Amino acid sequence: MVSLMRPSGDMIIAVQPIIPALRRYARALLRDRDDADDLVQDVLERALGGWHQRRETGSVRAWLFAILHNLAMDRLRRRARRGVAAAIEDVPEARLALPPQQESGLARHDILALVSRLPKEQCSVLLLIGVEDLSYAEAAAVLDVPQGTVMSRLSRARERLRLMMEDGADVASRPNLRIVS
């Protein structure tokens, strides 16, 4: 049986200003407004239920982003396994139609489209540090990786993004490692 906990004033004061950033990050990861809002709701429910378990000395912001990141990765894995199941009549026409080919050149300049083409590890680091303004240490805590890994992933993400913006080549499909002679 789940006991309902009443949020304390301290919790509301700590969490409320972070909600818009959580929504932005969720939307960037899931690419669907409704799914992102549901995800943030789940994050807030988990935070409410586990408020007494968090580290008092830790960053509330990093803790909430870690919860969000882990739940989002679970949803993305689940979505990849299941695929999309819907009656064709219920699917909006915009999702059924393919984008026109002539717009592919313009899409190259859309930064969000380029960021979404990055590997998930690099995309997450770039969004957490570049958009949400987390420190390297906070991003490392959110992703549960060493701080050096965060810096390395960020460097690779920035370089890939720069190359994609410069030459429009499909850099995202290139291998991470290159052979040095």
RAGICOR-V623830 format. One record per helix or strand of 2 or more residues. SS is the DSSP state (~ for helix, > for strand). FROM is the first residue (numbers start at 1). LEN is the number of residues. If there is no record, write none. Layout:
BEGIN
SS;FROM;LEN / SS;FROM;LEN
END
This chain:
BEGIN
~;9;8 / ~;19;12 / ~;33;21 / ~;60;23 / ~;88;3 / ~;93;4 / ~;101;7 / ~;111;6 / ~;120;12 / ~;136;8 / ~;147;21 / ~;171;3
END
